[in-house]
Amino acid sequence: MNRVLKKWISRALIIFLFASFVFNTYAQDDLSQYDLSQENLSQDDLSQDDSQQFSLGEAPIQEAPTAEAPDISPAAATIIPMDRTRDIDAIVSMAKLLPHSGFNSEKTTSYTVIPRFIAPYSAGSLAAPEIADAQNALKMVRFLAGLPYDTVQFIDSLNNIAQHGAVLLSASDQFSHNPVKPTDMDSSFFDLALRGCSEANLIWGCTNISEAVLEFVADANANNIARAGHRRWVLQPGSENFGIGYASKNGIWSSATISMHVFDGPGPYGCESDSYVAWPNSGVFPIQYFLSFENINLVPPYPWSINLGSPYRAPSKNDIVLKLTRMRDNKVWIFDKNTPNLGETVYSDNSAHLAVDNDGYGMLKAIVFRPDVTSLGVLQDGDEFKIELSGIQYTDGSAAVLSYEIRFFDLAKEMNRSRIKLNVTHNGNPLSGATVTIDGQSLITDVNGLASLRVHNNTAHSYVVSKDGLLHSGGTVNVVASEIIENVAMYSGMIGDVNDSNTRTITDVTMIYQHVRSKTVLTGDKLAAADINGDGKVTITDVTVLYQYVRNKIASL
């Protein structure tokens, strides 16, 4: 079903549910009539911004223990090193290692123990595979951000807190970090549930918890564009332990509440990066994770963000100037003190945005910006952007400039591609500076004699390797695995001289002809010398060209 149509169906459904107060009438024993794994009908967002599909409230905030100025970072903060070495191969490999349902809006959420939404309340528990799936989504986004990811986990104690919070909100028809205690809820349940609301990212209307993780990172609506607070909590550099909870008292995903507990780590005042945390991150970055959606042909109304780390003072909007350049057409956007903060004005997807936030939303020193959507348009596979940030200061007060580049790519396409690596040698040693031509692209071997290219799976690819002073070498690679290594030996010698006579004669023509007719087999340097036209193959064409040369029909090879 068309997603736009699904959205309006969902809107009508939710309005009906609220108008009739349906979910105040369901008893625990009635939950069995609902299929908790029913097909997803749509996504919705009850905010005033029609472009969004989910309802995100404001992010939770952690107050500063002390007021510090001008540098609000505590001197004793833990510094987390960032890793920006990932490439497309690494991202593809990680995506295969960490599969999840975050892009699958048809995947719903299941329980091991179904919650109870009337007294005596019961939080229930999510099925272990659901939590593992969401944990993969969480690890993936932190990996993409260059953050520690392999030790990140959803732990039982925090899952229990988050689950209590989700049940409280769903049962009482509230959506708040500070909900009111229902009169029939005992204090012990409420106290735990309150933590699952006040210490958590909250979202309403996701089909599964992995989808919620991605939406927290997208953080795109009027409530959050001023600070991207949910994103900053998910990407807090020092956080390792999180909790996740999901509850829908009527069994319908469109009224489900998801709580993600985020306050267990060192928080914004106890930890920061050694440089900066950016979303989308510098280097290569998959379009799907910026959009939090598989369909990359969408105009992204999502904020870009930079959280400055330990080397920098807190930024001021009055001082900073941010320049965003799109390389393919040299389109430039400038953000400065005159750029509106859409969190303080009437929100519009079609307006440029810049905000600076130094409050305790996961990370401090946040710069959140977005080009106007109309001029940005759809991100294209291979789009490159350069970010240049000035008007910031190092901690010693000296002027600083931060600059980095992003190249977006289509992850879905790359997941169906493999890498060919050609290992080129001469006399058994790596051959650098050789030209490799494959699929119409020319590559140069590095100091290790390697050249590589990503290609479509289950296809054959012909290549030719050449270097001045050496015979051409070529062949065909059949791509049947995620990585193919082709060893290519280059030889010295004379083109056409296959009998080592240091000249080209009718004997060479005969030997090549016999090879083509499979009467004999040429190998090694002789096979390389037989490739007269340098196309990486030895065919009757090579026999004909050499014959013409030997008979003085052509002047040179």
Secondary structure, 3 states (H helix, E strand, C coil): CCHHHHHHHHHHHHHHHHHHCHHHCCCHHHHHHCCCCCCCCCCCCCCCCCCCCCEECCCCCCCCCCCCCCCCCCCCCEEECCCCCCCHHHHHHHHHHCCCCCCCCCCCCCEEECCECCCCCECCEECHHHHHHHHHHHHHHHHHCCCCCCCCEECHHHHHHHHHHHHHHHHHCCCCCCCCCCCCCCHHHHHHHHHHHHCEEEEECCCCHHHHHHHHHHCCCCCCCCCCHHHHHHCCCCCCEEEEEEECCCCCHHHCEEEEECCCCCCCCCEEECCEEEECCCEEEEHHHHHCCCCCCCCCCCCEEEEECCCECCCCCCCCEEEEEECCCCEEEEECCCCCCCCCCCCCCCCCEEEEECCCCCCCCEEEEECCHHHHCCCCCCCEEEEEEEEEEECCCCEEEEEEEEEEECHHHHHCEEEEEEEEEECCEECCCCEEEECCEEEECCCCCEEEEEEECCCEEEEEEECCCCCCEEEEEECCCCEEEEEEEECCCCCCCCCCCCCCCHHHHHHHHHHHCCCCCCCHHHHHHHCCCCCCCCCHHHHHHHHHHHCCCCCCC
